[in-house]
Amino acid sequence: MVSTRNHPSSFPPPDISPTKALTRSPRSNRKGSWTHTPSTITLLWLLASLPVVCWDTAYVMLRPHSMPNGSLHAPIFTPYALYGQIDYIYGEKAYKEHNGFTAAQGSLNIVETVGGLWLAFPSYMIYEFAGDILHGLAIASGDRSSKPARAATPTKDE
């Protein structure tokens, strides 16, 4: 706790007048304003990592069938035979001891995957087609003067 008893001067009373308004610059004038659209590097990372996370989660959630000598082991989960010897939490010993960490990790991987897909797919669709969607909504509401968001690309035959 901060002590202010020995402060050299007394504090001024707070100004709580309702007429004092906060002044903020509009968002458009700010440099580096936030946008919901993920960057290209984020989308590339999701494109690379989501299949690996899904593969790992499938191995964990399908145990013991995905483990060596299981019905689903070959050919999809064959690399996990070696990995289970290196990282014991993925191996048979941890499974037989009913170690719940791996299943908990797999459950959170499902949450991570859903979150990644939630970020990537709708954000991309909104980024790519927002103008077309708004144009369609304007026409549906009766605004016949609405122009398409992007012009049709002419073909070589035109």
NORMO-V599666 format. One record per run of one state. SS is the DSSP state (alpha for helix, beta for strand, coil for the rest). FROM is the first residue (numbers start at 1). TO is the last residue. If there is no record, write none. Layout:
BEGIN
{{SS FROM TO} {SS FROM TO}}
END
This chain:
BEGIN
{{coil 1 26} {alpha 27 29} {coil 30 39} {alpha 40 61} {coil 62 78} {alpha 79 86} {coil 87 87} {alpha 88 90} {coil 91 91} {alpha 92 96} {coil 97 100} {alpha 101 140} {coil 141 158}}
END
